[in-house]
Amino acid sequence: MGKPGNLTLRVVTAAVLVPIVLLLMLWHRHEGWFSLVALVTAIGASEVVNMAVPSPRPWDKLLGVVGAVAVMASIYWLPSGLDAIMVLAGVVLGVWLSVMLRPGSIQEAGARVSGLFTAVLYAGVLFAFVALLKRLPQGWKWLVLLASVIWLGDTGAYFTGRAFGKHKLYPTVSPKKTWEGAFGGLVSSLAAGAVAVLWYLPELHWMGVLFGVVPAAVFGQAGDLCESLIKRAYGVKDSGRILPGHGGILDRVDALLFAAPYLYFYATRFVV
């Protein structure tokens, strides 16, 4: 019997994971969602370390993972932003001292430091906002909005690009993406925002679609390109292999990570 195809792996993986994600997203308590995001933060940080740190040692992976989760948790749980900044400062000092005490190849020491910092900041800081959206009043609605804006945008960009794409968006980073696809994705994200206003999140209002959803969608497309840039810079096809048929965690949530901070900012400053 042959191995399952890539499409089959994608469908099976989605069928297993999507119900778990939806259950924790819709559950009235926020601790379960935080735990899931903390786990994903750890995996995402590990993927960055594997890509960005030259010949990463187990200690490098542990430091990147623990540092990212510590930063994410401090942003989520600590009442003062200054407290979270102090945790971040401690992680920064820990990275520097770790590399200084165990430098390995001196020629690679700088790359190790920058790779570890990237893991801590990219995963630790950005995933925190995916978790924080759940703590907003009716936070599950904001998570549904985030997911629908990004994933419907991705779908719209894919099909519009295939049907009408002629002008390359950023060929040195992502050769298949086009301006037509990007526009189609933005229209699909706008549709997701309109559904939110008309159905489950009327307090967003139409101004929120314009000033909340549109920038979040643009940030999401930029996040997709930034992750593609990282992968091209380090010569890898996927950020990891933990999701059969899908690649790594960062391959699936790169756009969410860039959209979530802006959506949280807009929600807390103008809606809730």
Buried (B, 14 or more C-beta within 10 A) or exposed (E): EEEEEEEEBBEEBBEEEEEEBBEBBEEEEBEBBBEBBBEBBBBBBBBBBBBBBBEBEEEBBEBBBBBBBBBBBBBBEBEEEEEBBEBBEBBBEBBEEBBEEEEEEEEBBEBBBEBBBBBBBBBBBBBBBBBBBBEBEEBBBBBBBBBBBBBBBBEBBBBBBEEBBEEBBBEEBBEEBBBBBBBBBBBBBBBBBBBBBEEBBEEBBEEBBEEBBBBBBBBBBBBBBBBBBBBBEBEBEBBBEBBBBBBBBBBBBBBBBBBBBBBBBBBEEEBE
